[in-house]
Amino acid sequence: MTLIPADTKDAKGPQRPPAMPTTNPFPNPILVPEFNHPDLPPYSETDTASYTRELPPPPPPRAQPPSQKIPESNAINAHSEVHITGPLHVLGSVKSSSNIELSNGIEVDGKVSSSSHVTLSNNVIVHEKIDSSGKITLFEGVKVDGKLAARGSVDLRNGVSVGDKVDASGSVTIDGGELGVKITGKISASGSVDIRGNVQVGGDINCSGKASIRFHEKGVANIGGKITPSGGTTIEGDVIFEKDLYLSGALTINGQLHCKGDFEVKGNVSLKPGSNLIVDGKRTIHGSLKEVK
């Protein structure tokens, strides 16, 4: 009897070849191609099918062109009228035998001197004094480091600063306006002195005429010295004096006067109908206190 060996073939198909020997601890690894693109953000579990690419930073702002240099001028000495509209920097004084008018961004290193009138307005700076044989008018942003000396009147309005005193052979009118007026020194006038609104005076107020202090609304009067007019003083509106108030001559009150310091008047005090006088400190009146019509 003859024995036939069993068939070693797989009935379903040919037998696979034996696996090749390998030293890799994970034989026959499955390789997955990488899809990381340099422009794409790294994957995270919170990523969704859509993504937003960050915008590049904005370009730097263009360099601003250098500011234009303000024109300069040597000292001005004229026999005729001087009328200058800035901007201009005068490297000295401005003198004229006639009127002087400076406006719109002018700086004067020296003084301004005129044999007639002087008018300064809209951002004008004078580093020394102003001397005029006529009237001096300053308004809308004028700064004077020195004093004002006028053989006529002086008119100051809205945004004026004077670093010294004010002398006038005529009257002095000061209207603080929205920006205020500040005078570091005293006021001396041969005429009257009229103060309206936000005005600061560091020294005394001396005048040969009347002195008046008026506020349309409640305001604080900043007077650093005594008020000594020859024609008396009138205070109108709701006025507060933060410091002592000393008046030479008669006083008329038309409104309410509140003095938070000491109050002294060398003369009579008259109250118009509905007016009131309040003094927090010491009250001294060298005369009578009465109501008048």
Residue, then its C-alpha position, 0 to 999 in steps of 0.5 A: m500500500t502506497l501513502i500519498p502525502a497530504d496537499t499543502k496548498d490552500a484551497k482558496g488560493p495560492q499560499r503567500p510567500p513567507a515574510m522577510p526577516t526585519t530588525n524593526p520592532f514594528p514590522n511592516p509599518i503603515l506609512v502615512p504621508e504628511f500634509n503639513h503645509p508651511d502656510l497652514p497653522p498646526y493642527s489641534e483638536t479644536d480645529t474645524a474644517s474652516y480656518t482663518r489666516e492671520l492678516p499680515p501686520p499693516p505697513p509702518p506709517r509714512a514718515q511725516p514731512p519735517s515741519q516748516k520753519i517759521p520765517e524770521s525777521n530782523a528788528i523792525n524800525a519803521h516810520s510808517e504803519v506796521h501791519i504784519t500777519g504771521p507766522l513770523h519770528v522777529l529777532g528783536s524789537v518792533k518800533s514805529s512812528s505810526n500804528i502797529e498791528l500784529s496778528n496770527g502767530i507772531e513772536v517778538d524777542g524784544k519790545v513793541s513801541s509805537s508813537s500811535h496805537v498798538t493792536l495785537s491779536n490771535n497768538v502773539i508773544v512779546h518777550e519784553k514790554i509794550d509802549s504806546s503813545g496812544k491806545i493798547t488793544l490786546f485780545e484772543g491769545v496774547k502773551v506779554d512778558g513785560k509791562l504795558a504802558a499807554r498814554g491812552s487807554v488799555d483794552l484787554r479781552n479774552g485770553v491775555s496774559v501780562g507778566d508785569k503791571v499795566d499803566a494807562s493815562g486813560s481808562v482800562t477795560i478788561d473782559g475775561g471772556e472764555l479764556g480769561v485775562k491775567i495781570t501779574g502786577k498792579i493796574s494804574a489808570s488816570g481814568s476808570v477801571d472796568i473789570r468784567g468776568n474771569v480776570q486775575v490781578g496780582g496787585d493793587i488797582n489804582c485809578s482816578g476815576k471809578a472802578s467796577i467789577r461785573f459778572h453776568e453769572k456767578g464768578v470769583a474775583n481774583i484781586g491780589g491787592k487793594i482797590t483804591p479808586s477816586g470815584g468809588t467802586t461798583i460791584e455787580g452780579d454774584v461775585i465772590f472774593e476768595k481773599d481779603l477785600y480792601l476798598s478806598g472810597a464808597l462801595t455800591i453793591n448791585g447783586q450779591l458780594h461774598c467776601k471769604g476773608d476780611f472786608e474793609v471799606k473806607g466809605n459808605v456801603s450802598l445796597k441796591p434792592g435785592s442785594n446782599l453782603i456776606v463776610d466770613g472774616k472781619r467786617t470794617i466799614h468806615g461809614s454807613l451801610k444802607e439800602v438805596k433805590 
